[in-house]
Amino acid sequence: MDKNTEQKKVFLDIVQQLLQLIKLEEIHAGEKLPSERVLSERLGVARSSVREALRSLEIVRSY
């Protein structure tokens, strides 16, 4: 798997994990999300990947 494909997979995995946390109500509507650092440690990924996933969720939410 090339680097771009791997980065996209990590990014999509993070988005899915965040949506799952919301769905399972571990993160409630209107509640402040944990910091990028906390999320990256919890999910075992780089902060930059968490940041990218959060940005994409903001874009989706705005539609």
CHARMM internal coordinates of N, CA and C (Angstrom, degrees):
IC EDIT
DIST 1 N 1 CA 1.4532
DIST 1 CA 1 C 1.5268
ANGL 1 N 1 CA 1 C 108.15
DIST 1 C 2 N 1.3319
ANGL 1 CA 1 C 2 N 117.03
DIHE 1 N 1 CA 1 C 2 N 132.13
DIST 2 N 2 CA 1.4598
ANGL 1 C 2 N 2 CA 118.98
DIHE 1 CA 1 C 2 N 2 CA -179.68
DIST 2 CA 2 C 1.5300
ANGL 2 N 2 CA 2 C 110.63
DIHE 1 C 2 N 2 CA 2 C -77.76
DIST 2 C 3 N 1.3279
ANGL 2 CA 2 C 3 N 115.18
DIHE 2 N 2 CA 2 C 3 N 169.11
DIST 3 N 3 CA 1.4705
ANGL 2 C 3 N 3 CA 121.48
DIHE 2 CA 2 C 3 N 3 CA -173.89
DIST 3 CA 3 C 1.5282
ANGL 3 N 3 CA 3 C 112.43
DIHE 2 C 3 N 3 CA 3 C -60.26
DIST 3 C 4 N 1.3419
ANGL 3 CA 3 C 4 N 117.72
DIHE 3 N 3 CA 3 C 4 N -44.86
DIST 4 N 4 CA 1.4724
ANGL 3 C 4 N 4 CA 121.05
DIHE 3 CA 3 C 4 N 4 CA -179.70
DIST 4 CA 4 C 1.5219
ANGL 4 N 4 CA 4 C 111.74
DIHE 3 C 4 N 4 CA 4 C -62.54
DIST 4 C 5 N 1.3186
ANGL 4 CA 4 C 5 N 116.33
DIHE 4 N 4 CA 4 C 5 N -41.79
DIST 5 N 5 CA 1.4607
ANGL 4 C 5 N 5 CA 120.44
DIHE 4 CA 4 C 5 N 5 CA 179.23
DIST 5 CA 5 C 1.5152
ANGL 5 N 5 CA 5 C 110.31
DIHE 4 C 5 N 5 CA 5 C -64.14
DIST 5 C 6 N 1.3162
ANGL 5 CA 5 C 6 N 117.12
DIHE 5 N 5 CA 5 C 6 N -42.53
DIST 6 N 6 CA 1.4654
ANGL 5 C 6 N 6 CA 121.58
DIHE 5 CA 5 C 6 N 6 CA 179.15
DIST 6 CA 6 C 1.5286
ANGL 6 N 6 CA 6 C 110.69
DIHE 5 C 6 N 6 CA 6 C -64.12
DIST 6 C 7 N 1.3357
ANGL 6 CA 6 C 7 N 117.63
DIHE 6 N 6 CA 6 C 7 N -41.94
DIST 7 N 7 CA 1.4647
ANGL 6 C 7 N 7 CA 121.11
DIHE 6 CA 6 C 7 N 7 CA 179.20
DIST 7 CA 7 C 1.5271
ANGL 7 N 7 CA 7 C 111.07
DIHE 6 C 7 N 7 CA 7 C -64.08
DIST 7 C 8 N 1.3316
ANGL 7 CA 7 C 8 N 116.83
DIHE 7 N 7 CA 7 C 8 N -39.74
DIST 8 N 8 CA 1.4640
ANGL 7 C 8 N 8 CA 120.48
DIHE 7 CA 7 C 8 N 8 CA 178.27
DIST 8 CA 8 C 1.5226
ANGL 8 N 8 CA 8 C 110.64
DIHE 7 C 8 N 8 CA 8 C -65.13
DIST 8 C 9 N 1.3422
ANGL 8 CA 8 C 9 N 116.29
DIHE 8 N 8 CA 8 C 9 N -38.87
DIST 9 N 9 CA 1.4543
ANGL 8 C 9 N 9 CA 120.23
DIHE 8 CA 8 C 9 N 9 CA 179.21
DIST 9 CA 9 C 1.5246
ANGL 9 N 9 CA 9 C 110.24
DIHE 8 C 9 N 9 CA 9 C -64.13
DIST 9 C 10 N 1.3255
ANGL 9 CA 9 C 10 N 117.54
DIHE 9 N 9 CA 9 C 10 N -44.67
DIST 10 N 10 CA 1.4639
ANGL 9 C 10 N 10 CA 121.36
DIHE 9 CA 9 C 10 N 10 CA 178.48
DIST 10 CA 10 C 1.5255
ANGL 10 N 10 CA 10 C 109.55
DIHE 9 C 10 N 10 CA 10 C -61.38
DIST 10 C 11 N 1.3032
ANGL 10 CA 10 C 11 N 116.48
DIHE 10 N 10 CA 10 C 11 N -46.63
DIST 11 N 11 CA 1.4621
ANGL 10 C 11 N 11 CA 122.42
DIHE 10 CA 10 C 11 N 11 CA 179.50
DIST 11 CA 11 C 1.5286
ANGL 11 N 11 CA 11 C 110.86
DIHE 10 C 11 N 11 CA 11 C -57.41
DIST 11 C 12 N 1.3230
ANGL 11 CA 11 C 12 N 117.14
DIHE 11 N 11 CA 11 C 12 N -49.11
DIST 12 N 12 CA 1.4642
ANGL 11 C 12 N 12 CA 120.78
DIHE 11 CA 11 C 12 N 12 CA -179.57
DIST 12 CA 12 C 1.5194
ANGL 12 N 12 CA 12 C 111.50
DIHE 11 C 12 N 12 CA 12 C -65.82
DIST 12 C 13 N 1.3213
ANGL 12 CA 12 C 13 N 117.53
DIHE 12 N 12 CA 12 C 13 N -37.24
DIST 13 N 13 CA 1.4693
ANGL 12 C 13 N 13 CA 121.28
DIHE 12 CA 12 C 13 N 13 CA 176.60
DIST 13 CA 13 C 1.5239
ANGL 13 N 13 CA 13 C 110.71
DIHE 12 C 13 N 13 CA 13 C -61.15
DIST 13 C 14 N 1.3240
ANGL 13 CA 13 C 14 N 116.91
DIHE 13 N 13 CA 13 C 14 N -41.93
DIST 14 N 14 CA 1.4686
ANGL 13 C 14 N 14 CA 121.02
DIHE 13 CA 13 C 14 N 14 CA 179.84
DIST 14 CA 14 C 1.5250
ANGL 14 N 14 CA 14 C 110.06
DIHE 13 C 14 N 14 CA 14 C -65.16
DIST 14 C 15 N 1.3221
ANGL 14 CA 14 C 15 N 117.09
DIHE 14 N 14 CA 14 C 15 N -45.62
DIST 15 N 15 CA 1.4674
ANGL 14 C 15 N 15 CA 120.67
DIHE 14 CA 14 C 15 N 15 CA 178.65
DIST 15 CA 15 C 1.5260
ANGL 15 N 15 CA 15 C 109.37
DIHE 14 C 15 N 15 CA 15 C -57.49
DIST 15 C 16 N 1.3216
ANGL 15 CA 15 C 16 N 117.02
DIHE 15 N 15 CA 15 C 16 N -46.20
DIST 16 N 16 CA 1.4623
ANGL 15 C 16 N 16 CA 120.80
DIHE 15 CA 15 C 16 N 16 CA -179.85
DIST 16 CA 16 C 1.5286
ANGL 16 N 16 CA 16 C 111.30
DIHE 15 C 16 N 16 CA 16 C -62.96
DIST 16 C 17 N 1.3277
ANGL 16 CA 16 C 17 N 117.30
DIHE 16 N 16 CA 16 C 17 N -40.94
DIST 17 N 17 CA 1.4636
ANGL 16 C 17 N 17 CA 120.42
DIHE 16 CA 16 C 17 N 17 CA 179.61
DIST 17 CA 17 C 1.5281
ANGL 17 N 17 CA 17 C 111.23
DIHE 16 C 17 N 17 CA 17 C -65.73
DIST 17 C 18 N 1.3275
ANGL 17 CA 17 C 18 N 116.97
DIHE 17 N 17 CA 17 C 18 N -41.20
DIST 18 N 18 CA 1.4644
ANGL 17 C 18 N 18 CA 120.05
DIHE 17 CA 17 C 18 N 18 CA 178.10
DIST 18 CA 18 C 1.5283
ANGL 18 N 18 CA 18 C 111.10
DIHE 17 C 18 N 18 CA 18 C -64.75
DIST 18 C 19 N 1.3161
ANGL 18 CA 18 C 19 N 116.75
DIHE 18 N 18 CA 18 C 19 N -43.09
DIST 19 N 19 CA 1.4651
ANGL 18 C 19 N 19 CA 120.09
DIHE 18 CA 18 C 19 N 19 CA 177.86
DIST 19 CA 19 C 1.5268
ANGL 19 N 19 CA 19 C 110.93
DIHE 18 C 19 N 19 CA 19 C -63.35
DIST 19 C 20 N 1.3214
ANGL 19 CA 19 C 20 N 116.62
DIHE 19 N 19 CA 19 C 20 N -36.67
DIST 20 N 20 CA 1.4621
ANGL 19 C 20 N 20 CA 120.88
DIHE 19 CA 19 C 20 N 20 CA 177.82
DIST 20 CA 20 C 1.5288
ANGL 20 N 20 CA 20 C 110.80
DIHE 19 C 20 N 20 CA 20 C -65.16
DIST 20 C 21 N 1.3368
ANGL 20 CA 20 C 21 N 117.11
DIHE 20 N 20 CA 20 C 21 N -41.44
DIST 21 N 21 CA 1.4671
ANGL 20 C 21 N 21 CA 120.52
DIHE 20 CA 20 C 21 N 21 CA 177.43
DIST 21 CA 21 C 1.5250
ANGL 21 N 21 CA 21 C 110.74
DIHE 20 C 21 N 21 CA 21 C -60.56
DIST 21 C 22 N 1.3268
ANGL 21 CA 21 C 22 N 115.95
DIHE 21 N 21 CA 21 C 22 N -39.87
DIST 22 N 22 CA 1.4610
ANGL 21 C 22 N 22 CA 120.41
DIHE 21 CA 21 C 22 N 22 CA 178.67
DIST 22 CA 22 C 1.5317
ANGL 22 N 22 CA 22 C 109.57
DIHE 21 C 22 N 22 CA 22 C -68.43
DIST 22 C 23 N 1.3155
ANGL 22 CA 22 C 23 N 116.20
DIHE 22 N 22 CA 22 C 23 N -44.87
DIST 23 N 23 CA 1.4629
ANGL 22 C 23 N 23 CA 121.03
DIHE 22 CA 22 C 23 N 23 CA -179.00
DIST 23 CA 23 C 1.5295
ANGL 23 N 23 CA 23 C 111.31
DIHE 22 C 23 N 23 CA 23 C -61.08
DIST 23 C 24 N 1.3177
ANGL 23 CA 23 C 24 N 116.82
DIHE 23 N 23 CA 23 C 24 N -40.67
DIST 24 N 24 CA 1.4698
ANGL 23 C 24 N 24 CA 121.18
DIHE 23 CA 23 C 24 N 24 CA -179.69
DIST 24 CA 24 C 1.5210
ANGL 24 N 24 CA 24 C 112.10
DIHE 23 C 24 N 24 CA 24 C -80.61
DIST 24 C 25 N 1.3373
ANGL 24 CA 24 C 25 N 115.34
DIHE 24 N 24 CA 24 C 25 N 2.35
DIST 25 N 25 CA 1.4572
ANGL 24 C 25 N 25 CA 123.55
DIHE 24 CA 24 C 25 N 25 CA 178.85
DIST 25 CA 25 C 1.5288
ANGL 25 N 25 CA 25 C 113.45
DIHE 24 C 25 N 25 CA 25 C 62.18
DIST 25 C 26 N 1.3345
ANGL 25 CA 25 C 26 N 116.09
DIHE 25 N 25 CA 25 C 26 N 28.50
DIST 26 N 26 CA 1.4595
ANGL 25 C 26 N 26 CA 119.39
DIHE 25 CA 25 C 26 N 26 CA 170.17
DIST 26 CA 26 C 1.5280
ANGL 26 N 26 CA 26 C 109.00
DIHE 25 C 26 N 26 CA 26 C -77.18
DIST 26 C 27 N 1.3286
ANGL 26 CA 26 C 27 N 115.41
DIHE 26 N 26 CA 26 C 27 N -23.38
DIST 27 N 27 CA 1.4609
ANGL 26 C 27 N 27 CA 122.44
DIHE 26 CA 26 C 27 N 27 CA 171.47
DIST 27 CA 27 C 1.5257
ANGL 27 N 27 CA 27 C 105.20
DIHE 26 C 27 N 27 CA 27 C -122.75
DIST 27 C 28 N 1.3186
ANGL 27 CA 27 C 28 N 116.78
DIHE 27 N 27 CA 27 C 28 N 117.76
DIST 28 N 28 CA 1.4660
ANGL 27 C 28 N 28 CA 121.61
DIHE 27 CA 27 C 28 N 28 CA -174.92
DIST 28 CA 28 C 1.5267
ANGL 28 N 28 CA 28 C 111.48
DIHE 27 C 28 N 28 CA 28 C -90.55
DIST 28 C 29 N 1.3197
ANGL 28 CA 28 C 29 N 115.35
DIHE 28 N 28 CA 28 C 29 N 153.87
DIST 29 N 29 CA 1.4623
ANGL 28 C 29 N 29 CA 121.59
DIHE 28 CA 28 C 29 N 29 CA 177.50
DIST 29 CA 29 C 1.5183
ANGL 29 N 29 CA 29 C 109.82
DIHE 28 C 29 N 29 CA 29 C -55.06
DIST 29 C 30 N 1.3203
ANGL 29 CA 29 C 30 N 116.02
DIHE 29 N 29 CA 29 C 30 N 131.93
DIST 30 N 30 CA 1.4570
ANGL 29 C 30 N 30 CA 121.73
DIHE 29 CA 29 C 30 N 30 CA 179.02
DIST 30 CA 30 C 1.5187
ANGL 30 N 30 CA 30 C 114.32
DIHE 29 C 30 N 30 CA 30 C 82.94
DIST 30 C 31 N 1.3205
ANGL 30 CA 30 C 31 N 116.92
DIHE 30 N 30 CA 30 C 31 N -8.75
DIST 31 N 31 CA 1.4620
ANGL 30 C 31 N 31 CA 121.35
DIHE 30 CA 30 C 31 N 31 CA -179.97
DIST 31 CA 31 C 1.5244
ANGL 31 N 31 CA 31 C 109.90
DIHE 30 C 31 N 31 CA 31 C -79.79
DIST 31 C 32 N 1.3035
ANGL 31 CA 31 C 32 N 116.06
DIHE 31 N 31 CA 31 C 32 N 142.25
DIST 32 N 32 CA 1.4572
ANGL 31 C 32 N 32 CA 120.74
DIHE 31 CA 31 C 32 N 32 CA 177.59
DIST 32 CA 32 C 1.5322
ANGL 32 N 32 CA 32 C 108.98
DIHE 31 C 32 N 32 CA 32 C -69.05
DIST 32 C 33 N 1.3264
ANGL 32 CA 32 C 33 N 115.04
DIHE 32 N 32 CA 32 C 33 N 134.59
DIST 33 N 33 CA 1.4632
ANGL 32 C 33 N 33 CA 119.96
DIHE 32 CA 32 C 33 N 33 CA 178.41
DIST 33 CA 33 C 1.5218
ANGL 33 N 33 CA 33 C 110.41
DIHE 32 C 33 N 33 CA 33 C -71.63
DIST 33 C 34 N 1.3309
ANGL 33 CA 33 C 34 N 116.74
DIHE 33 N 33 CA 33 C 34 N 153.66
DIST 34 N 34 CA 1.4637
ANGL 33 C 34 N 34 CA 118.92
DIHE 33 CA 33 C 34 N 34 CA 172.23
DIST 34 CA 34 C 1.5326
ANGL 34 N 34 CA 34 C 109.41
DIHE 33 C 34 N 34 CA 34 C -60.71
DIST 34 C 35 N 1.3127
ANGL 34 CA 34 C 35 N 116.78
DIHE 34 N 34 CA 34 C 35 N 160.70
DIST 35 N 35 CA 1.4661
ANGL 34 C 35 N 35 CA 121.15
DIHE 34 CA 34 C 35 N 35 CA -179.97
DIST 35 CA 35 C 1.5273
ANGL 35 N 35 CA 35 C 110.78
DIHE 34 C 35 N 35 CA 35 C -64.40
DIST 35 C 36 N 1.3290
ANGL 35 CA 35 C 36 N 115.54
DIHE 35 N 35 CA 35 C 36 N 161.84
DIST 36 N 36 CA 1.4661
ANGL 35 C 36 N 36 CA 120.47
DIHE 35 CA 35 C 36 N 36 CA 176.41
DIST 36 CA 36 C 1.5222
ANGL 36 N 36 CA 36 C 110.25
DIHE 35 C 36 N 36 CA 36 C -56.52
DIST 36 C 37 N 1.3193
ANGL 36 CA 36 C 37 N 116.27
DIHE 36 N 36 CA 36 C 37 N -40.46
DIST 37 N 37 CA 1.4659
ANGL 36 C 37 N 37 CA 120.58
DIHE 36 CA 36 C 37 N 37 CA -179.62
DIST 37 CA 37 C 1.5232
ANGL 37 N 37 CA 37 C 111.05
DIHE 36 C 37 N 37 CA 37 C -61.60
DIST 37 C 38 N 1.3203
ANGL 37 CA 37 C 38 N 116.12
DIHE 37 N 37 CA 37 C 38 N -47.56
DIST 38 N 38 CA 1.4689
ANGL 37 C 38 N 38 CA 120.70
DIHE 37 CA 37 C 38 N 38 CA -179.61
DIST 38 CA 38 C 1.5310
ANGL 38 N 38 CA 38 C 110.42
DIHE 37 C 38 N 38 CA 38 C -63.50
DIST 38 C 39 N 1.3248
ANGL 38 CA 38 C 39 N 116.48
DIHE 38 N 38 CA 38 C 39 N -45.44
DIST 39 N 39 CA 1.4646
ANGL 38 C 39 N 39 CA 119.67
DIHE 38 CA 38 C 39 N 39 CA 179.17
DIST 39 CA 39 C 1.5263
ANGL 39 N 39 CA 39 C 111.37
DIHE 38 C 39 N 39 CA 39 C -62.94
DIST 39 C 40 N 1.3301
ANGL 39 CA 39 C 40 N 117.34
DIHE 39 N 39 CA 39 C 40 N -41.81
DIST 40 N 40 CA 1.4653
ANGL 39 C 40 N 40 CA 119.67
DIHE 39 CA 39 C 40 N 40 CA -179.14
DIST 40 CA 40 C 1.5243
ANGL 40 N 40 CA 40 C 110.84
DIHE 39 C 40 N 40 CA 40 C -64.24
DIST 40 C 41 N 1.3369
ANGL 40 CA 40 C 41 N 116.53
DIHE 40 N 40 CA 40 C 41 N -39.10
DIST 41 N 41 CA 1.4646
ANGL 40 C 41 N 41 CA 119.78
DIHE 40 CA 40 C 41 N 41 CA 177.61
DIST 41 CA 41 C 1.5269
ANGL 41 N 41 CA 41 C 110.71
DIHE 40 C 41 N 41 CA 41 C -67.94
DIST 41 C 42 N 1.3019
ANGL 41 CA 41 C 42 N 116.08
DIHE 41 N 41 CA 41 C 42 N -43.41
DIST 42 N 42 CA 1.4712
ANGL 41 C 42 N 42 CA 121.07
DIHE 41 CA 41 C 42 N 42 CA -178.47
DIST 42 CA 42 C 1.5242
ANGL 42 N 42 CA 42 C 111.81
DIHE 41 C 42 N 42 CA 42 C -64.04
DIST 42 C 43 N 1.3354
ANGL 42 CA 42 C 43 N 116.16
DIHE 42 N 42 CA 42 C 43 N -39.41
DIST 43 N 43 CA 1.4574
ANGL 42 C 43 N 43 CA 120.91
DIHE 42 CA 42 C 43 N 43 CA -177.42
DIST 43 CA 43 C 1.5259
ANGL 43 N 43 CA 43 C 113.01
DIHE 42 C 43 N 43 CA 43 C -92.42
DIST 43 C 44 N 1.3300
ANGL 43 CA 43 C 44 N 117.17
DIHE 43 N 43 CA 43 C 44 N -10.36
DIST 44 N 44 CA 1.4650
ANGL 43 C 44 N 44 CA 121.12
DIHE 43 CA 43 C 44 N 44 CA 178.55
DIST 44 CA 44 C 1.5138
ANGL 44 N 44 CA 44 C 113.55
DIHE 43 C 44 N 44 CA 44 C 70.77
DIST 44 C 45 N 1.3368
ANGL 44 CA 44 C 45 N 116.10
DIHE 44 N 44 CA 44 C 45 N 37.67
DIST 45 N 45 CA 1.4678
ANGL 44 C 45 N 45 CA 121.12
DIHE 44 CA 44 C 45 N 45 CA -178.93
DIST 45 CA 45 C 1.5274
ANGL 45 N 45 CA 45 C 109.50
DIHE 44 C 45 N 45 CA 45 C -132.78
DIST 45 C 46 N 1.3214
ANGL 45 CA 45 C 46 N 116.11
DIHE 45 N 45 CA 45 C 46 N 171.65
DIST 46 N 46 CA 1.4633
ANGL 45 C 46 N 46 CA 121.54
DIHE 45 CA 45 C 46 N 46 CA 179.61
DIST 46 CA 46 C 1.5276
ANGL 46 N 46 CA 46 C 110.93
DIHE 45 C 46 N 46 CA 46 C -73.18
DIST 46 C 47 N 1.3322
ANGL 46 CA 46 C 47 N 115.70
DIHE 46 N 46 CA 46 C 47 N 148.74
DIST 47 N 47 CA 1.4696
ANGL 46 C 47 N 47 CA 120.44
DIHE 46 CA 46 C 47 N 47 CA 178.00
DIST 47 CA 47 C 1.5184
ANGL 47 N 47 CA 47 C 111.61
DIHE 46 C 47 N 47 CA 47 C -59.13
DIST 47 C 48 N 1.3235
ANGL 47 CA 47 C 48 N 116.97
DIHE 47 N 47 CA 47 C 48 N -36.27
DIST 48 N 48 CA 1.4691
ANGL 47 C 48 N 48 CA 119.52
DIHE 47 CA 47 C 48 N 48 CA -179.80
DIST 48 CA 48 C 1.5303
ANGL 48 N 48 CA 48 C 111.17
DIHE 47 C 48 N 48 CA 48 C -62.95
DIST 48 C 49 N 1.3151
ANGL 48 CA 48 C 49 N 117.09
DIHE 48 N 48 CA 48 C 49 N -34.93
DIST 49 N 49 CA 1.4680
ANGL 48 C 49 N 49 CA 120.68
DIHE 48 CA 48 C 49 N 49 CA 177.25
DIST 49 CA 49 C 1.5199
ANGL 49 N 49 CA 49 C 110.72
DIHE 48 C 49 N 49 CA 49 C -68.50
DIST 49 C 50 N 1.3267
ANGL 49 CA 49 C 50 N 116.75
DIHE 49 N 49 CA 49 C 50 N -40.17
DIST 50 N 50 CA 1.4654
ANGL 49 C 50 N 50 CA 121.26
DIHE 49 CA 49 C 50 N 50 CA 176.82
DIST 50 CA 50 C 1.5243
ANGL 50 N 50 CA 50 C 109.39
DIHE 49 C 50 N 50 CA 50 C -62.84
DIST 50 C 51 N 1.3204
ANGL 50 CA 50 C 51 N 116.43
DIHE 50 N 50 CA 50 C 51 N -44.55
DIST 51 N 51 CA 1.4648
ANGL 50 C 51 N 51 CA 121.57
DIHE 50 CA 50 C 51 N 51 CA -179.47
DIST 51 CA 51 C 1.5301
ANGL 51 N 51 CA 51 C 110.40
DIHE 50 C 51 N 51 CA 51 C -58.91
DIST 51 C 52 N 1.3190
ANGL 51 CA 51 C 52 N 116.99
DIHE 51 N 51 CA 51 C 52 N -45.00
DIST 52 N 52 CA 1.4659
ANGL 51 C 52 N 52 CA 121.45
DIHE 51 CA 51 C 52 N 52 CA -179.95
DIST 52 CA 52 C 1.5342
ANGL 52 N 52 CA 52 C 110.54
DIHE 51 C 52 N 52 CA 52 C -63.41
DIST 52 C 53 N 1.3070
ANGL 52 CA 52 C 53 N 117.43
DIHE 52 N 52 CA 52 C 53 N -42.07
DIST 53 N 53 CA 1.4656
ANGL 52 C 53 N 53 CA 121.18
DIHE 52 CA 52 C 53 N 53 CA 179.38
DIST 53 CA 53 C 1.5264
ANGL 53 N 53 CA 53 C 110.74
DIHE 52 C 53 N 53 CA 53 C -64.57
DIST 53 C 54 N 1.3279
ANGL 53 CA 53 C 54 N 116.75
DIHE 53 N 53 CA 53 C 54 N -42.47
DIST 54 N 54 CA 1.4660
ANGL 53 C 54 N 54 CA 120.38
DIHE 53 CA 53 C 54 N 54 CA 179.08
DIST 54 CA 54 C 1.5242
ANGL 54 N 54 CA 54 C 111.21
DIHE 53 C 54 N 54 CA 54 C -63.83
DIST 54 C 55 N 1.3300
ANGL 54 CA 54 C 55 N 116.51
DIHE 54 N 54 CA 54 C 55 N -40.07
DIST 55 N 55 CA 1.4710
ANGL 54 C 55 N 55 CA 120.04
DIHE 54 CA 54 C 55 N 55 CA 177.39
DIST 55 CA 55 C 1.5231
ANGL 55 N 55 CA 55 C 110.95
DIHE 54 C 55 N 55 CA 55 C -60.89
DIST 55 C 56 N 1.3134
ANGL 55 CA 55 C 56 N 116.47
DIHE 55 N 55 CA 55 C 56 N -42.95
DIST 56 N 56 CA 1.4672
ANGL 55 C 56 N 56 CA 119.29
DIHE 55 CA 55 C 56 N 56 CA -178.84
DIST 56 CA 56 C 1.5262
ANGL 56 N 56 CA 56 C 110.94
DIHE 55 C 56 N 56 CA 56 C -65.54
DIST 56 C 57 N 1.3233
ANGL 56 CA 56 C 57 N 117.20
DIHE 56 N 56 CA 56 C 57 N -36.50
DIST 57 N 57 CA 1.4636
ANGL 56 C 57 N 57 CA 119.86
DIHE 56 CA 56 C 57 N 57 CA 177.66
DIST 57 CA 57 C 1.5252
ANGL 57 N 57 CA 57 C 110.83
DIHE 56 C 57 N 57 CA 57 C -67.79
DIST 57 C 58 N 1.3255
ANGL 57 CA 57 C 58 N 117.56
DIHE 57 N 57 CA 57 C 58 N -34.33
DIST 58 N 58 CA 1.4687
ANGL 57 C 58 N 58 CA 120.85
DIHE 57 CA 57 C 58 N 58 CA 176.20
DIST 58 CA 58 C 1.5218
ANGL 58 N 58 CA 58 C 110.41
DIHE 57 C 58 N 58 CA 58 C -64.05
DIST 58 C 59 N 1.3187
ANGL 58 CA 58 C 59 N 116.70
DIHE 58 N 58 CA 58 C 59 N -40.60
DIST 59 N 59 CA 1.4638
ANGL 58 C 59 N 59 CA 121.45
DIHE 58 CA 58 C 59 N 59 CA 179.92
DIST 59 CA 59 C 1.5213
ANGL 59 N 59 CA 59 C 109.83
DIHE 58 C 59 N 59 CA 59 C -65.08
DIST 59 C 60 N 1.3168
ANGL 59 CA 59 C 60 N 117.30
DIHE 59 N 59 CA 59 C 60 N -45.57
DIST 60 N 60 CA 1.4614
ANGL 59 C 60 N 60 CA 121.64
DIHE 59 CA 59 C 60 N 60 CA 179.75
DIST 60 CA 60 C 1.5231
ANGL 60 N 60 CA 60 C 110.09
DIHE 59 C 60 N 60 CA 60 C -62.39
DIST 60 C 61 N 1.3150
ANGL 60 CA 60 C 61 N 116.86
DIHE 60 N 60 CA 60 C 61 N -42.02
DIST 61 N 61 CA 1.4633
ANGL 60 C 61 N 61 CA 121.78
DIHE 60 CA 60 C 61 N 61 CA -178.08
DIST 61 CA 61 C 1.5258
ANGL 61 N 61 CA 61 C 111.31
DIHE 60 C 61 N 61 CA 61 C -63.39
DIST 61 C 62 N 1.3285
ANGL 61 CA 61 C 62 N 116.89
DIHE 61 N 61 CA 61 C 62 N -31.23
DIST 62 N 62 CA 1.4627
ANGL 61 C 62 N 62 CA 120.18
DIHE 61 CA 61 C 62 N 62 CA -176.28
DIST 62 CA 62 C 1.5308
ANGL 62 N 62 CA 62 C 113.01
DIHE 61 C 62 N 62 CA 62 C -74.27
DIST 62 C 63 N 1.3234
ANGL 62 CA 62 C 63 N 117.83
DIHE 62 N 62 CA 62 C 63 N -11.53
DIST 63 N 63 CA 1.4731
ANGL 62 C 63 N 63 CA 120.44
DIHE 62 CA 62 C 63 N 63 CA -179.73
DIST 63 CA 63 C 1.4807
ANGL 63 N 63 CA 63 C 111.74
DIHE 62 C 63 N 63 CA 63 C -90.91
END
COOR INIT
IC SEED 1 N 1 CA 1 C
IC BUILD
